Amino acid sequence: MVRAGGARPYLRHGKAHEADERAARKAKASLCAAIILACLILPASAEPLTGRASVIDGDTIEIHGTRARLAGIDAPESRQACRVKATGETIRCGQHAALWLADMIGARPVTCIPMGLDKYRRTLARCAVEGQDIGAAMVRAGWALPYLRHGKAYEADERTARKAKAGLWATRFQRPWEWRRKQR
């Protein structure tokens, strides 16, 4: 049945209806934004990156010309110094982290699963050598810390390193993100 003017009797009118329409438009816009974002990110993460890696620093490697930032960890910067608790000696802990990473990888192939890009347009990736998660190994050895901006995957590894006084935990050090902030 249609009334005069073409209005259907079962349609709602008024403020409640307008609010429902606004909510539906907002949901549609959010969904569209999510789809666009996924389309931008997924092509970068579709193909694993595999090959011999060069160590750039304690949390960045390069494979076939692509720099991969190890997701979930933060290692000291190359110029960052730490003081060994037992001796008081100052060491370049960022350099130690990079050397430890290079020794861990060796000449073996590394496989990285891209997860997106960081603010410097480097590929963020979870990387492994012979099935061993490189980020977990770095944190467990004490030469990197979990980077909570990228998740909490390595907190147990940090507790292990801290308890063993491994790597950075044998020194007095500044967390890498705090050290970088003070360098600006």
N, C-alpha and C positions, 0 to 999 in steps of 0.2 A: 504494500500500500504506500503510495506517495502522496504527501499532502501538497496543498497549493504552494507554489514557489519551489517545488522540487526537493524540499528537505525530507530526509528519511527520519522517521520517528525514533529509531534506535541509535542515532549518532549523538554523542555527548557534546555539549557546548559549554563554554565558560572557562573560568580560570584553571580548573582541574585538567581540562582537556588541553589547554595551552601548555601547562606544565609537563604533561605527558609528551606532547609533541617536541618541546624543548629537550627533554631528557632523551628522546629517541634520536633527535638530530645530534646531540652531544655524543651519544653512544656510537652513532654511525661515523662521526668525525674521528673519534678515538680509534675505532676499528680501521678506518682508512689510514690514519697515521701509523698504526702498528704494522699494517701491511706494507706501506711504503718503507718504513724503517727496516723491516725484515728483508725486503727486496734489496735494500742498499747494503745490509750486513751479510746476508747469506751468500752472495757471490764470492765474497772474500773468504768465507769459511767453508766453501764447498769442497775444495781439494786439499788434501794433506800436503804438506811441504816436507820433502824427504831429501836428504843428502848429507854431505860432509859439512860440518858447521865450523865457522870461525867465531871465536869469542870476541865480542866487542867490549863488554864489561861483565860484571857479575850477574846481571839479569837480562842481558841482550846478546843474541847470537845472530849470525847471518848465514843463510843458506841460499845458494844460487842468486846472490844479489838482493835477496829479500831479508830485511831486518825483522827479527821476531823478538818481541819483548815477552819474557816469560811471565805469563799471567799468574797472579796470586802471590808473587813474591816481590821483595824490594831488597836489593843488595847495596852495600855502601858504594859511593861514587869512587872513581879511580883515584882522585886526589884526597879522599877522606882518610884521616889518620885516627888511630885508636891507641890507647896505652895498655900494654900487657900488665895485668894485675900482679902477677908473680914477680916480674922484674922491673916494672916501671918503664920499660923500653917502649918507644913510640914506633908503631909500624903503620904502613899504608894498608889499612884493612880492605879498602876497595880493590887494590892490586892483588892482595891475597885471595879475595873472593873470586876474581877473574881467573887467577892461576889455578885455583881449586876446580873451578868449572871446566877449564881447558883440560886438566888432568882427568877429570871424571868422564868427559866426552871422548878424549883421545882422538883417534882417527876413525872411530866407528860412525856409521850413519845415524843421523838424528831424524826423527819424525815429529813434525809439529802439526797440531790441529788448530788452525786459525779460529779465533773467537770474535774477531772484530778489530777495530783500530783504536789506538790510544790517542791522546790529544796531540801528539807529535806525528800522527799518521803512520806510526809503526804498527805492524801486525801484532796483536795480542794473541798469544798462543800457549797451549799446553803442549809441552815437548817431552819426548822420551828417547832414551837410548837403550836398545835391547829390552824394551818393555819397562824400564825403570823411569819413573816420573822425575825429570830433572829438577823441577821446582821443589818437590818434596826432598830430594837428595840435598839440594843447596841449604834448605832450612834445617834439615836434620843434622847436617855437618856444621851448622852454626854460621855459615857465611852469607845467609840471607834471612830476612824476616818475613812473616806473612804480611802481605799488603792487603789490608782489610777493604780497601776500595774495590778490590777484584774478587772478594769472597773470603770465606773463613776455612778454606780447605786444608791449610797447613798448620793450624794451631797445635795439634797433637805433636807434630814434628818439632815445633818450637819448644814445647815443654820437654821433649826428649833432649834437645840440644842444650837447653838451659840447665837441666839436671846434670848433664855430662860436662858442663862448662866447656863446650866445644866451640871452636871458631871465635866469633864475636863475644860469646859469653865468657871467654877467658880474658876479656879486655874491658876497659872502660870505654864505652863508645856512645855516640849519638845516633839515634835512629836515622836512617838515610833521609827520610822526608823532612826531619827537623834540621839536619845538616844543610840540605839544599835550601830550605827556607832562610836560614841564617846567611847563606852565601849571596842572596839576592841584594 
